[in-house]
Amino acid sequence: MKRIYKFILPALLLASFSCNEDEWLEEKPLDFYTPSNSFSNASDFNSAVARIYQNVFPALLNINSSEGRAMYYPTDLAWDAIDVTHDLNLYEDKLTPTTGVVQNIWSDLYRMIFDANVILGRIDDTALQFDSEAQRNALKAEAMFFRGFAYRTLAILYGGVPIILEEITTPRRDFVRASKQEVMDQVISDLMFAAGNLPEVNELKEDGRLTKAAANHLLAEVYITTANYAGAIAAATKVIDNPNYRLMTDRFGSRKGEEGDVYWDLFRRNNQNRASGNMESIWVRQFEYLVEGGGADNPWPRFLTPLYWQLTGSDGKNLFTGPLNQYGGRGIGWFAPTSYVKDGIWADGSDDMRNSSNNIIRDIVANNPSSAFFGQKIVESGAIDEFPNTLDRWWNVIFAKVAPIGNFPTEYVINAETGLVNGGANGMATDQYIFRLAETYLLRAEAYLGQGDLANAAQDINALRNRVNATPVAPSDVDIDYILDERARELAWEELRLVTLMRVGKLVERVKAYNPVTGDRIATHQNLWPIPFREIETNTEAVLEQNPGYF
């Protein structure tokens, strides 16, 4: 049975402020937790580290929040189908220093840094009890990984930011921005310690925890950002050549006997962790329904599954009698996938497994007996001459990797005979990849491209394309846009697409090229986000400079 972290840490990582001139007012906590009295043994540090794991989800991954949605739209993959003016569709007008998501992601990432610094400022105390120095260093390495992860994301989104390496215990209003290179140098330092002291995956006792491979994977990306391509290749190679990892090429896991393919297997429920036979996962966010500490489900099916169940056929009758539970629950279609990700990246005519009917469902059967199209596929039959405007939240694609498709936990099922499920079916009901070996290959390909080694870049890309029976790419066709296309084919709805496009400096260009809603509403300077206004306004003892183009 999967072990789930229990995050029982009330008030453990809250900042404590004191006034030296009023020491007679200083509280002496005897019966509640503060940073000063919460750490006495390895278990306390383990709980503190677990808290940071938990906070990665609300900071960046939860698409039920504006922070999570901002990682995907507006990009080249999607826009917000609620309304042209909703969320960040009007990027130039909506993304400003006072926008909530700009402040929230900044605050969430600095919260992660603060929590890591609380751990790192105490863990080397020789009076503390650990089973071994290796145990101490492994927990320290996890904290350093998360600090590096947070600074890497801040630097990509905002550019150079203040570097804080110690717990802040008194109010400060004198922060200044380090350069982006200085931030990345600190990230590399943290990740190198993590890579040297985290365990190998076969030494883990709990799913979802960080390993050497996770640190080296992220190091490869950061080295690319600093144009250290040789370092990136070396870091990625440590992961790719590690015998504990390999690309999955044969059917595996809980549903390998059903119709499907190995790419489909990667995303079935309970197939993300190694117990399923999966040797490709590097870092997986854990989820378990109705289990203490099991975390929140990510509602991808709710947002990315269209409003099929409201469609009317050409005979004037509803095509469906209710929500299409078997296709991922009751979709509301907020995420409108662009033509680029629906069709454009598949235009080479290959038999790419990732575009098979197992993985991208482009037609479904009408189930309303009163409809003239009952029992027929709604696209093939011509039930609808032309799909309505995607801003009405209808389109003819369901991405199976983020919709359970008949593989719900038993707790979700109300009626097994009819397939009726409860509201929980709006979630993925699966553990969630954060890093996967397929991305490591694409990072190394990017590094080879940076060195001008197109042959090896093509070889790494073709390791993925051969796995899915796609036509191999020729070295002469490899450029950064081809790699971004391959990332979309392989990693759509997994990678934080906004972070990827900003990292390579392609956000504005590709939004203009592929996003019909936001393309005319994004400004050139928005390859960087603004520094939050609140941070500048309250930093009264030093100048925290704003990024160009923002006021």
Buried (B, 14 or more C-beta within 10 A) or exposed (E): EBBBBEBEBEEBBEBBEEEEEEEEEEEEEEEEBBBEEBBEEBEBBBBBBBBBBBBBBBBBBBBBBBBBBBBBBBBBBBBBBBEEEBBBBBBBEBBBBEBEBBBBBBBBBBBBBBBBBBBBBBBEEEEBEBEEEEEBBBBBBBBBBBBBBBBBBBBBBBBBBBBBBEBBBEEEEEBBBBEBEBBBBBBBBBBBBBBEBBBEBEEBEEBBBBBBBBBBBBBBBBBBBBEBBEBBBBBBBBBBEBEBBEBBEEBBBBBBEEEBBBBBBBBBBBBBBBEBBBBBBBBBBBBBBEEEBBBEBBBBBBBBBBBBBBBBBBEEBBBBBEBBBBBBBBBBBBBBBBEBBBBBBBEEEBEBBBBBEBBBBBBBBBBBEEBBBBEBBBEEBEBBEEBBEBBBBBBBBBBBBBBBBEBBBEEBBEEEEEBBBEEBBBBBBBBBBBBBBBBBBBBBBBBBBBEEBBEBBBBBBBBBBEBBBBEBBEBEEBEEEBBBBBBBBBBBBBBBBBBBBBBBEBBBBBBBBBBEBBBEBBEEBBBBBBBBBBBBEEBEEEEBEBBEEBE
